[in-house]
Amino acid sequence: MNPYRFAWAVAKDRLRWDLSRESWRSRSRLRALKNTQSGRKAVIVCNGPSLLKSDLSLLAGVYTFGLNKINLLFEQSDFRPSCVVSVNPHVITQNAAFYAGTELPLFLDSQARYLIPARPNVTFVHSSLEARVVADVSVSLNQGYTVTCVAMQLALHLGFDSVALIGCDHNFATKGPANAEVRADGADRSHFDPRYFSGGQKWNLPDLAASEYYYSQAATLYGRLGRKLWNCTEGGALELLPRCRLENFVRGDTGDGS
């Protein structure tokens, strides 16, 4: 696409969102949620295969962000996240029935409003192309090439002091060009459930280098604000964040007083 046409398309989309009734409702909701969780811990429950190695019973009483198709875990676990975050259009389309029917709080990309009915438990967030991580998402945020980064920013917005990742393998069995759109062939070995992307479903291959750039931004912003990001994944390839055992994180035994 011509870059000028692309810029105009982006501007028109932003204007349509800014003028919509739903943008006012969602932004009002986000402003009301700002710093409501100050002093608490949170865990971002990512969707890598290692998630099945984590002891989710440790999360009782801990605020948790479930990502994308975390509902596939519900058939085999009593775990339920405090909220669910999803911004990828393929995931939202494929998982629309769950999003439309669940009573769990949802944070969805603003484009999802064309598929998912607005209701009290649904908050839409606007995605921006501005290449930075933010601590206030009430206007917009950058997706950072992964829904995990969106959850990191939401956690900052809500005011959590210490945030941990689990199931963030940062390594995918399916290989190919970053961001390429592919169709799933066979069982999914890149996520915790073999059905996650399967049966010819479309998905975008990860851009690990770009997501690392935004993870690094997030860690820097957390530090500047006196907050902390931890990686409590069982194994995995993400080494940008300090490691901690999940049980130690939950107990507050991280070695730095957080």
C-alpha positions in Angstrom: 0.0 0.0 0.0 1.1 3.5 -0.7 2.5 5.0 2.5 0.3 8.1 2.3 -2.8 6.0 1.8 -1.8 3.8 4.7 -1.3 6.9 6.9 -4.7 8.2 5.9 -6.3 4.8 6.5 -4.8 4.8 10.0 -5.9 8.3 10.7 -9.5 7.6 9.5 -9.7 4.5 11.7 -8.5 6.5 14.7 -11.1 9.2 14.0 -13.9 6.7 13.7 -12.9 5.2 17.1 -12.5 8.6 18.8 -15.9 9.6 17.7 -17.7 6.4 18.6 -19.9 6.0 21.7 -17.9 2.9 22.6 -14.6 4.7 22.8 -16.1 7.1 25.4 -17.4 4.2 27.4 -14.2 2.1 27.3 -12.0 5.1 28.0 -14.1 6.1 30.9 -13.8 2.5 32.2 -10.0 2.5 31.8 -9.7 5.9 33.6 -11.7 4.5 36.4 -9.4 1.4 36.6 -6.2 3.5 36.7 -4.0 2.5 39.7 -6.9 0.6 41.4 -4.5 -2.4 42.1 -1.6 -0.4 43.6 0.5 -2.5 46.0 -0.6 -5.9 44.6 1.1 -8.6 42.5 -0.2 -9.9 39.2 0.7 -12.8 36.9 0.4 -12.8 33.1 -0.5 -16.3 32.0 1.0 -16.8 28.6 0.1 -19.6 26.2 3.4 -21.5 25.6 3.6 -25.3 26.1 5.5 -24.7 29.4 2.3 -23.3 30.9 1.3 -27.0 31.6 4.4 -27.3 33.9 3.3 -24.3 36.1 1.4 -25.0 39.3 -1.7 -22.9 38.8 -3.0 -23.7 42.2 -0.4 -21.2 43.5 -2.4 -18.4 41.8 -5.4 -18.6 44.2 -5.9 -15.0 45.3 -3.5 -13.5 42.8 -4.8 -11.3 40.0 -4.1 -13.0 36.7 -4.2 -11.9 33.1 -5.2 -14.7 30.8 -4.3 -14.3 27.2 -6.0 -15.1 23.9 -7.3 -18.6 23.9 -6.7 -19.3 27.6 -10.2 -20.7 27.7 -8.9 -23.9 26.1 -7.3 -24.7 29.4 -10.6 -24.6 31.2 -11.5 -28.1 30.2 -8.6 -29.6 32.1 -8.1 -27.1 34.9 -10.1 -25.3 37.6 -8.0 -22.2 37.0 -9.8 -19.1 35.8 -8.0 -15.8 35.2 -9.1 -12.5 36.7 -9.4 -11.1 33.1 -8.7 -12.1 29.5 -6.7 -9.9 27.0 -6.8 -10.4 23.3 -5.9 -8.0 20.4 -5.0 -10.2 17.4 -7.8 -10.2 14.8 -7.3 -13.8 13.9 -7.6 -14.9 17.5 -10.6 -12.6 18.2 -12.4 -14.0 15.2 -11.6 -17.7 16.0 -12.5 -17.3 19.7 -15.4 -14.9 19.3 -18.0 -17.4 20.7 -16.1 -17.5 24.0 -15.6 -13.7 24.2 -19.3 -13.1 23.3 -20.5 -15.4 26.1 -18.1 -15.2 29.0 -18.7 -13.2 32.1 -15.0 -12.8 32.7 -13.7 -9.2 32.3 -12.3 -8.8 28.8 -9.8 -6.3 27.4 -10.1 -6.5 23.6 -8.7 -4.5 20.7 -11.1 -1.8 19.6 -11.6 -3.5 16.2 -13.2 -6.4 18.1 -16.3 -4.2 18.6 -17.5 -5.3 15.2 -17.7 -8.9 16.4 -18.1 -8.8 20.2 -21.1 -7.0 21.7 -20.4 -4.2 24.1 -21.4 -5.0 27.7 -20.3 -4.2 31.2 -17.5 -6.8 31.3 -15.9 -5.7 28.0 -13.4 -2.9 27.7 -11.9 -2.0 24.3 -8.4 -0.7 24.0 -7.2 1.3 21.0 -3.9 0.1 19.3 -1.5 2.8 18.2 1.5 2.7 15.9 3.5 4.9 18.2 6.5 2.7 19.0 6.6 3.0 22.8 5.3 1.2 25.9 3.0 3.3 28.1 1.8 3.3 31.7 -1.6 4.8 30.9 -3.6 2.9 28.2 -6.8 5.0 28.5 -6.1 6.6 25.1 -4.1 4.0 23.2 -1.2 1.6 23.4 1.2 -0.2 21.1 0.7 -4.0 20.8 4.5 -4.6 20.9 4.1 -7.5 18.5 2.6 -9.7 21.2 -0.5 -9.7 23.4 1.9 -10.3 26.4 3.2 -6.7 25.9 -0.4 -5.5 25.9 -1.0 -7.2 29.2 2.2 -5.7 30.6 0.9 -2.3 29.8 -2.5 -3.0 31.3 -0.8 -4.2 34.5 1.1 -0.9 34.7 -2.1 1.0 34.1 -4.0 -0.9 36.8 -1.1 -0.1 39.2 0.4 -3.5 40.0 3.8 -3.2 41.8 5.2 -6.6 40.8 4.2 -8.6 37.7 5.4 -12.1 36.6 5.1 -14.0 33.4 4.4 -17.8 33.2 4.1 -19.9 30.1 6.2 -17.4 28.1 8.4 -19.8 26.2 9.5 -17.2 23.7 10.2 -20.0 21.3 7.9 -21.5 18.6 8.0 -24.9 17.0 6.6 -23.4 13.8 9.3 -21.5 11.9 9.2 -19.0 9.2 9.4 -15.2 8.4 8.4 -13.0 11.2 4.8 -11.8 11.1 4.0 -14.0 8.1 0.4 -15.2 7.9 0.2 -18.9 7.8 -2.4 -21.6 8.0 -2.1 -24.2 10.8 -1.3 -27.7 9.7 -1.7 -30.5 12.2 -1.5 -30.3 15.9 -0.2 -27.1 17.4 3.2 -27.6 19.2 3.8 -23.9 19.8 1.0 -23.5 22.4 -0.3 -25.3 25.5 -3.1 -27.0 23.6 -2.7 -28.8 20.3 -6.0 -27.2 19.1 -4.8 -23.7 19.7 -4.1 -23.0 16.0 -5.2 -26.0 14.0 -7.5 -27.2 11.2 -6.3 -24.6 8.7 -6.8 -21.6 11.0 -4.8 -18.5 10.1 -2.2 -17.1 12.5 0.8 -14.8 12.3 4.3 -16.2 13.0 6.0 -14.4 15.9 8.4 -11.6 15.6 10.7 -12.5 18.5 13.2 -9.7 17.9 10.5 -7.0 17.8 8.8 -8.4 20.9 12.1 -8.4 22.7 12.5 -4.7 21.9 9.1 -4.0 23.5 9.8 -6.3 26.5 13.0 -4.3 27.1 11.0 -1.1 26.9 8.5 -2.4 29.4 11.2 -3.6 31.8 12.8 -0.1 31.7 9.5 1.7 32.3 8.6 -0.6 35.1 11.9 0.1 36.7 11.6 3.9 36.2 8.2 3.7 38.0 9.6 1.6 40.9 7.8 -1.5 39.6 9.2 -4.9 38.7 8.8 -7.5 35.9 9.7 -11.1 36.5 9.9 -14.2 34.4 8.5 -17.2 36.3 8.2 -19.4 33.2 9.3 -23.1 33.6 12.2 -23.0 31.1 11.7 -21.1 27.9 14.0 -18.9 26.0 13.2 -15.4 27.4 16.2 -14.1 29.3 15.6 -10.4 29.1 13.7 -10.4 32.5 15.1 -11.7 35.8 14.0 -15.2 36.6 12.1 -16.2 39.7 10.2 -19.4 40.8 6.5 -18.8 40.8 6.1 -20.0 44.4 8.8 -17.5 45.5 7.1 -14.7 43.5 3.7 -15.4 45.1 5.3 -15.6 48.6 7.2 -12.3 48.0 10.5 -14.2 48.3 12.1 -12.7 45.1 15.3 -11.6 46.8 14.7 -7.9 46.2 11.9 -7.3 48.6 9.1 -7.2 46.0 
